[in-house]
Amino acid sequence: MLRLNRGQRAVLVERVPELANIGIGALWFGQLLNERKFSWAWALVGLAFWVALIAGTFRLLAEDQ
């Protein structure tokens, strides 16, 4: 298990939601810019990626308190 100090957790709590938003944006809105047909499978992968990262952020916040 990786042990993080309070400062490291604070940085992750700031940056992980940004990464989640970039991931869902790429997998949702990137499809609209593509010439291929919209794929609900990739859209759900993007949503799952976003949920997992946001849940991880909440877990980091819970450890800090």
MDAnalysis code that builds the backbone (N, CA, C; Angstrom):
import MDAnalysis as mda
import numpy as np

u = mda.Universe.empty(195, n_residues=65, atom_resindex=np.repeat(np.arange(65), 3), trajectory=True)
u.add_TopologyAttr("name", ["N", "CA", "C"] * 65)
u.add_TopologyAttr("resid", np.arange(1, 66))
u.add_TopologyAttr("resname", ["MET", "LEU", "ARG", "LEU", "ASN", "ARG", "GLY", "GLN", "ARG", "ALA", "VAL", "LEU", "VAL", "GLU", "ARG", "VAL", "PRO", "GLU", "LEU", "ALA", "ASN", "ILE", "GLY", "ILE", "GLY", "ALA", "LEU", "TRP", "PHE", "GLY", "GLN", "LEU", "LEU", "ASN", "GLU", "ARG", "LYS", "PHE", "SER", "TRP", "ALA", "TRP", "ALA", "LEU", "VAL", "GLY", "LEU", "ALA", "PHE", "TRP", "VAL", "ALA", "LEU", "ILE", "ALA", "GLY", "THR", "PHE", "ARG", "LEU", "LEU", "ALA", "GLU", "ASP", "GLN"])
u.atoms.positions = np.array([
    [0.838, -1.176, 0.000],
    [0.000, 0.000, 0.000],
    [0.881, 1.236, 0.000],
    [0.547, 2.155, -0.834],
    [1.298, 3.398, -0.956],
    [0.904, 4.344, 0.171],
    [1.873, 4.830, 0.897],
    [1.619, 5.771, 1.991],
    [1.928, 7.183, 1.508],
    [0.945, 8.041, 1.589],
    [1.110, 9.427, 1.151],
    [0.995, 10.352, 2.351],
    [1.796, 11.413, 2.340],
    [1.640, 12.386, 3.408],
    [0.521, 13.360, 3.041],
    [0.194, 14.245, 3.937],
    [-0.931, 15.154, 3.752],
    [-0.763, 16.042, 2.506],
    [0.428, 16.520, 2.253],
    [0.682, 17.367, 1.088],
    [0.498, 16.614, -0.222],
    [0.977, 15.385, -0.268],
    [0.822, 14.569, -1.468],
    [-0.647, 14.265, -1.742],
    [-1.395, 13.962, -0.686],
    [-2.828, 13.727, -0.865],
    [-3.534, 14.983, -1.349],
    [-3.137, 16.141, -0.843],
    [-3.758, 17.399, -1.268],
    [-3.541, 17.642, -2.754],
    [-2.338, 17.351, -3.236],
    [-2.063, 17.522, -4.669],
    [-2.905, 16.555, -5.489],
    [-3.004, 15.296, -5.051],
    [-3.811, 14.324, -5.779],
    [-5.290, 14.704, -5.781],
    [-5.780, 15.210, -4.664],
    [-7.187, 15.609, -4.588],
    [-7.472, 16.759, -5.552],
    [-6.493, 17.610, -5.787],
    [-6.662, 18.698, -6.752],
    [-6.602, 18.214, -8.189],
    [-5.712, 17.297, -8.474],
    [-5.423, 16.929, -9.863],
    [-6.233, 15.758, -10.408],
    [-6.632, 14.831, -9.572],
    [-7.340, 13.642, -10.052],
    [-8.685, 13.989, -10.700],
    [-9.497, 14.897, -10.123],
    [-10.742, 15.258, -10.821],
    [-10.498, 15.888, -12.199],
    [-9.409, 16.625, -12.340],
    [-9.074, 17.177, -13.655],
    [-8.773, 16.055, -14.645],
    [-8.041, 15.052, -14.195],
    [-7.743, 13.896, -15.043],
    [-9.016, 13.150, -15.408],
    [-9.933, 13.027, -14.456],
    [-11.210, 12.357, -14.723],
    [-12.006, 13.109, -15.783],
    [-12.028, 14.428, -15.682],
    [-12.762, 15.227, -16.665],
    [-12.134, 15.148, -18.055],
    [-10.829, 15.117, -18.115],
    [-10.154, 14.971, -19.410],
    [-10.471, 13.607, -20.014],
    [-10.454, 12.567, -19.182],
    [-10.745, 11.218, -19.669],
    [-12.152, 11.095, -20.220],
    [-13.147, 11.588, -19.482],
    [-14.520, 11.477, -19.975],
    [-14.728, 12.387, -21.175],
    [-14.067, 13.535, -21.182],
    [-14.181, 14.424, -22.336],
    [-13.620, 13.793, -23.597],
    [-12.492, 13.119, -23.454],
    [-11.882, 12.474, -24.612],
    [-12.731, 11.332, -25.137],
    [-13.297, 10.548, -24.224],
    [-14.053, 9.383, -24.659],
    [-15.493, 9.701, -25.049],
    [-16.036, 10.827, -24.599],
    [-17.395, 11.223, -24.991],
    [-17.354, 12.192, -26.159],
    [-16.732, 13.340, -25.934],
    [-16.774, 14.393, -26.940],
    [-15.810, 14.136, -28.088],
    [-14.770, 13.359, -27.829],
    [-13.852, 12.993, -28.904],
    [-14.537, 12.180, -29.987],
    [-15.537, 11.421, -29.598],
    [-16.281, 10.626, -30.573],
    [-17.106, 11.517, -31.511],
    [-17.562, 12.637, -30.989],
    [-18.362, 13.538, -31.820],
    [-17.517, 14.199, -32.908],
    [-16.225, 14.345, -32.653],
    [-15.328, 14.950, -33.626],
    [-14.810, 13.935, -34.639],
    [-15.014, 12.687, -34.347],
    [-14.550, 11.604, -35.197],
    [-15.583, 11.327, -36.295],
    [-15.153, 10.731, -37.373],
    [-16.052, 10.414, -38.479],
    [-16.818, 9.114, -38.256],
    [-16.414, 8.343, -37.275],
    [-17.090, 7.079, -36.993],
    [-18.399, 7.307, -36.247],
    [-19.194, 6.250, -36.196],
    [-20.454, 6.277, -35.475],
    [-20.186, 6.339, -33.963],
    [-21.050, 7.046, -33.224],
    [-20.918, 7.168, -31.772],
    [-21.015, 5.785, -31.134],
    [-20.076, 5.466, -30.267],
    [-20.034, 4.158, -29.605],
    [-20.453, 4.313, -28.142],
    [-21.586, 3.705, -27.791],
    [-22.036, 3.752, -26.407],
    [-21.104, 2.953, -25.505],
    [-20.430, 1.961, -26.038],
    [-19.486, 1.187, -25.231],
    [-18.335, 2.081, -24.751],
    [-17.771, 2.885, -25.662],
    [-16.700, 3.802, -25.269],
    [-17.212, 4.896, -24.355],
    [-18.441, 5.321, -24.568],
    [-19.036, 6.328, -23.692],
    [-19.155, 5.782, -22.263],
    [-19.560, 4.524, -22.129],
    [-19.666, 3.907, -20.811],
    [-18.299, 3.668, -20.179],
    [-17.304, 3.358, -21.006],
    [-15.939, 3.234, -20.490],
    [-15.484, 4.578, -19.926],
    [-15.770, 5.652, -20.633],
    [-15.421, 6.988, -20.147],
    [-16.120, 7.319, -18.850],
    [-17.399, 6.965, -18.754],
    [-18.154, 7.216, -17.531],
    [-17.598, 6.395, -16.367],
    [-17.266, 5.136, -16.621],
    [-16.691, 4.281, -15.581],
    [-15.336, 4.822, -15.114],
    [-14.532, 5.309, -16.048],
    [-13.236, 5.913, -15.733],
    [-13.436, 7.128, -14.831],
    [-14.408, 7.959, -15.185],
    [-14.687, 9.163, -14.406],
    [-15.152, 8.802, -12.998],
    [-16.077, 7.864, -12.886],
    [-16.602, 7.453, -11.579],
    [-15.484, 6.869, -10.712],
    [-14.632, 6.056, -11.290],
    [-13.547, 5.444, -10.526],
    [-12.580, 6.493, -9.991],
    [-12.228, 7.461, -10.808],
    [-11.295, 8.486, -10.349],
    [-11.922, 9.413, -9.310],
    [-13.189, 9.757, -9.481],
    [-13.858, 10.598, -8.496],
    [-14.012, 9.839, -7.174],
    [-14.346, 8.552, -7.241],
    [-14.449, 7.739, -6.024],
    [-13.091, 7.655, -5.316],
    [-12.028, 7.525, -6.087],
    [-10.684, 7.518, -5.503],
    [-10.350, 8.833, -4.825],
    [-10.827, 9.930, -5.409],
    [-10.608, 11.239, -4.801],
    [-11.324, 11.331, -3.461],
    [-12.568, 10.850, -3.401],
    [-13.300, 10.867, -2.132],
    [-12.623, 9.989, -1.093],
    [-12.038, 8.897, -1.533],
    [-11.326, 8.027, -0.589],
    [-10.089, 8.727, -0.041],
    [-9.379, 9.458, -0.901],
    [-8.226, 10.224, -0.429],
    [-8.651, 11.300, 0.568],
    [-9.773, 11.937, 0.293],
    [-10.286, 12.951, 1.215],
    [-10.659, 12.335, 2.564],
    [-11.231, 11.148, 2.543],
    [-11.632, 10.481, 3.784],
    [-10.415, 10.108, 4.626],
    [-9.318, 9.718, 3.979],
    [-8.096, 9.367, 4.702],
    [-7.498, 10.590, 5.370],
    [-7.704, 11.753, 4.770],
    [-7.104, 12.975, 5.278],
    [-7.813, 13.465, 6.535],
    [-9.044, 13.014, 6.765],
    [-9.792, 13.514, 7.917],
    [-9.802, 12.567, 9.069],
])
